[in-house]
C-alpha cells in the first residue's frame, strides 16, 4: 500500500488557476507524478475571480509558490501580467504555464502546442508534419496553439475552418506573420488532408456532436480531437469506423503538464499507460 504524501516546511507548491477550476484533472495528473517520484510537493486548485486576477497573481510568488498552470478565462490576462514570456507563448497570445522566480518575476510559457505534438506523435507514430496539409476546426486559443505548433513542425499548408469567419481570418493573418501558409475555408477541405484536428467544444459532454462527413479524407489520414470528456467523441468514433487513426484529447492534457512539473518540482515526468489509466478512470469513456 502506498503511504500518503506528507508536507514539510520545504514543500514545493504549485497549482492551477481558473474560474471555475473544480472540473480540472490537473490536480489528479500532478498528484500522480508527485506520488510516483516521492516528491515533497503539492498541486492545488486555485479558483480565482477574473476581477482579482492581477493582484492575486502577484501575491502567489510572495507566498512561496513555485508556479501554476492557467486555464479559462485567464490565459490572455496571464500573458499580459508576465515579466518574461517565452517566444511560443508570445506568438500564440496566451499563457498556460507560469514559473515564479525567487526575485518575484513571473515567466510565462504556452505548452499546449508542444503537448499536442507529443500526443499526436504518440497516438499516430506514422504521422509526419511535412506529410501533407492539415485542417483545423475552430479559431480559439486551442486552435491557435495547435496551428502554431503544426506550422513550426513543418506542416506545408494549414486551413482554418470556423463558424465565425472573421475570427478565423484574424488568426490566419497572425499565423502568416510568422511565415506560415494558412488558408481559411467555410467547409473543411478534406481531400488530400493528412490531418484533421477539432479544437472546438463540439462533441464535448453536454455539447452537440460535431457534424462532419469524413468520407473525403484519404486512407492514411489522422483525426485528432482536443476534447477529452468523453474520451471517445463521436468524431473519433466515426474516424475509427472508417479505419483512420484517431487521437483523443487526453494525451495533450497529459503531455502539456510535463514541462511545468519539471520547472516546479525538478523532475521531467513520463506519460505512460499507468498514468493514462489513472487519469482516464475519472473521465467518461463515451
Secondary structure, 3 states (H helix, E strand, C coil): CCCCCCCCCCCEEEEEEECCCCCCCHHHHHHHHHHHHCCCEEEEEEECCHHHHHHHHHHHHHCCCCEEEECCCCHHHHHHHCCEECHHHHHHCCCCEEEECCCCCEEEECCHHHHHHHHHHHHCCCCCHHHCCEEEECCCHHHHHHHHHHHHHCCCCEEEECCCHHHHHHHHHHHHCCCCCEEEECCCCCCCCCEEEECCCCCCCCCCCCCCCHHHCCCCCEEEECCCCCCCCHHHHHHHHCCCEEECCHHHHHHHCHHHHHHHHCCCCCCCHHHHHHHHCCCCCC
